[in-house]
């Protein structure tokens, strides 16, 4: 185990370069204020250093709101009500450092406002019902309810998000006026679309759907519930996707996007732990 100062005090932190990339991004990029103690707790549990983009995000940001808030990238979270939860809360990290714990199904790294989820594959993606290889980013598509492998790791994924290629990626999932609707949301909100994105009606005329801002957990919950149903046949909306293959592991993992647990500051006070000072034994 590496102590927190070994993870944070590095010669070549990724944060300065990431700040430059954010400033030069071709999409709007808002950096949410960081919760330093929670960021340190996340970093300690993951045992990654501030040299990595993942470590830089967790330690220096409360998350990112990209492309008018359409995409949210998880960081160290914030104590402000309605802000993005931390990477640790999303993935249900232990309250106190546990060297034996790891996210068995992979690490949820971000989501979009219509229920798409970005996750980093763990050691055995196939056992978790995921495509791709360990360390590869995947995407849960809300219009097919399937996981799709992305040909990139986490740091490449962040660069890709900032590159302006989201317009192509989300072709068929955005409607006229989506920018205004996404920008009006709080970080804790998403957009429900009815008829659902995987329906024939929505795929025929997305602009004609009705949409409403609701808590993000509701958006994720609806997609998870439908993905859990076996034998569901969903019309294909893209040549790059096959017919729906119901994935029973989706629901339990996606529901981690809104875990009901007390803020980390409360838990830290209970156990007497300052995650930014030494390891779990202090």
N, C-alpha and C positions, 0 to 999 in steps of 0.2 A: 504493500500500500504506500502511495505517495501522499505526503501531507499537503495541505492546501497551499502553503507557500511555494512548494515545489511545482505546483500546477499553475500558479498565478504569476510568480516572479520569474519570467523567462526573458532571454536576451532578444528574441525576435517575435514579439506578439503579433498575431494576425489582425488585431483591431485597427491599427493605422491604415493598412492597405484596404481593409474592409470599409472604413470610413470614406476613403477616396472612391471606392467602387460605388458606394451608395450615393455620393455626391454626383457622380458621373452617370448614374443609371438613366436609361431611356424611359423608364416608368417612374411614376411618383413613388417615393420611398420615405416613409415616416418611421423614425426610430423612437420607440417608446422608452420612457425613463426606466432605469434599471432598479431592481431591488437587490442590492449588493449581498446581503446575507443569504437570500434565497439562491442567488446566482452561485455563490460559493458552495452552498449545500449541493446543488446540482453538479457542479464541477467535481466536487469530492467524490460523489457517488459514481459518476461516469469515469473518473480517473483519466480524463483528457486534459491537456494543457491549453493555456491561452495562445499557444502557437497555432492551433487549429481554428478554422472558421466556426466550428461548433462551440469550442471553448470561448471564443471571442464574443459570440452572440449571447451565450449564457451569462458571461461575466459582466458585459458592458451594456446590455440592452434589456428592456422589458419585453422585447419582441419587435417585429417589423410589420408594418402595414404597407403592402405594395399594390401598385396599380389601382389607386383610389380605394384601397382597402379590400380589394377583391381577394387577394391572397394574404394570409397571416402566417408569419414564421415565428415559431416559439423561441423565446430566449429565457432570461432569468426571471420573468414575471414582474409584477408590480403590486404594491400594497393598495393601490387605488381601486375602489369598487368599479366593476365593469371593465377592468383592463384585461388583457390577455393573461391566462394562467401561465405559469412557468412550465418549462419542459419537464421539470420534476413532478409537478402536479398532474399534468396531462398523462404522464406515463407511470404515475403512482410510485415514485421513488420512496424507499423507506424514510421515515422521519429522521432516523439516525443512521449514519453510514453502516452499510452491511456489505462486507467484501464478497459474500456469497450470492448476492442478489444481482440479477440482470433482467432486462425486459425480454421475456422469452419470445414474444411475437415480433420483436423489433421495436424501434423507437419512432413514435409519432413526432414528426418535425414541423408540420404545418397543416393548414387546411384552407379551403376557399369558401366563399360565402354561400355556395349552393350545395355544400356537403361533400365536396371532394376532399380526400385526405392524402397527405404526403407522408410516407413513412420510410425509415431507413431499415433495411433488412438486418436481422440478427444472424446468429450463427447457423441456423437451420431454417431458412425461409420456407422450404417445401413442407416442413412439419407444421408450420403456421398457416399453410394454405396460400403462400405468397409465391409469385413468379420471381425469377432472377436469382442472383447469387448473393452471398453474404457481403454486406457493406454497400449494396446497390440500393438506390432510391426506387420506391414504387409509388403508384398513385391509385387510389380507390376512386373510380369514375362514377359519378352520381347518375349518369345517363345509361349505364349498363350494369351497375352494381358489381363490377369486377375489379380486381387488382390488376394493374398493368405495370410491367417493369420499365423503368427509365434507364437509359444507358449512361448513367452518371452516379458518382458518389455524392456525399453531402456538400462538400465545398464547391464542386462543379454545379450542383443543383442551385446553390445560392447565386452563383455567377449567372447561370441560365435565367433565373427569375428576373435578374436586373438587366438582361440583355435586350428586352423588347420582343422576345419570341412568344410571349404569352398570348398574343392576339391569334396566332396560328393554332396554338395548343388548345385554346378555348373556342375555336370555331364550332358553331352549332350549340354552344352553351351560353351565349350572350345575346341579349336582345337590345333593341333600340332603347336608349336611356339607362343602360345598366350602370354607367359611371355615376350618374346622380344617385341611383338607388344604393349602390355600394358605399359611396362616400357619406351618405346620411346615417349609416349604421354605427352603433357603438361596437367596440372590439368583441364584446360578448354576444353580439347578434349575428344572425345569418338571414338568408332569404328562402322562404318556402315557395315553391312553384307548383301550381295546380292548373291543369292535370300534371302529374309528376313528370320529371325530366325523362324517365324511361318509357313514358306512354307514347302511343301512336299519335295522339293529339298534340302533345308538346313538340314532338319531333317534326310534325307536319307544319306547325305554325307556333313557334316559341313566343313570338311577339303577342299572340292572342291569349297567352296564359295569364292567370291572375297570380299576383305575387304579394307577399307580406313579410315584414320584418318581424322575426321571432327570436327567442333565445337560441343560440347556436346549438345547444344540446338537443333541441327539438328537431332541427334540420338533420343532425347526425343520427338521431334516434329513429326517424322515419326511414332513412336509407338502410340503417342497420336491421330494422325489423323486416323490411322487404327482402334484404339480402339473405336473411336467415331462413326464409321460406324455401323449402325444397320444391323442385319442379316448376318454379316460376319461369315463364317464357316472356322475355322482354324483347320488343322489336329492336333491331340493330339500327344505330343512328350514324354509323361511320364504317367505311370499308376496312379500317384497321382493327375493328373489334368483331368478335364472333358473337354467337348467341349467348345469352346469360347462362353461366354455370354457377348455381347457387353455392355460396361459400359459408358454411356454418360457423367458421371462426371469425367472420367479419364483425358480427354484432357485438360480441364480448369485447373485442379490441377497440372498436370505434367508440363504444360507450365510455371509454377511459378519457374521452375528450372533455368530459364534464364531471370529474370525480367529486363526490360530496365529502370534503374533508376540511378541517380547519386550516386557516392560513399558516404558513410555515413559521411565521414569527411566534404564533401561539404555541406551536409544538416545540419550538426551540426553547421557549421559556419554561415549558413543562419539564423538559429533560435537562435544562441548564446548559445547553450547548450553543456556542457561538460558532457557526460553521466557517467563519472567516478567521478563526484563531485556532490553528492546530487541527488535529484530527478528531475522530469521534471519541477519543478518550479524554478530551479536555472539557 
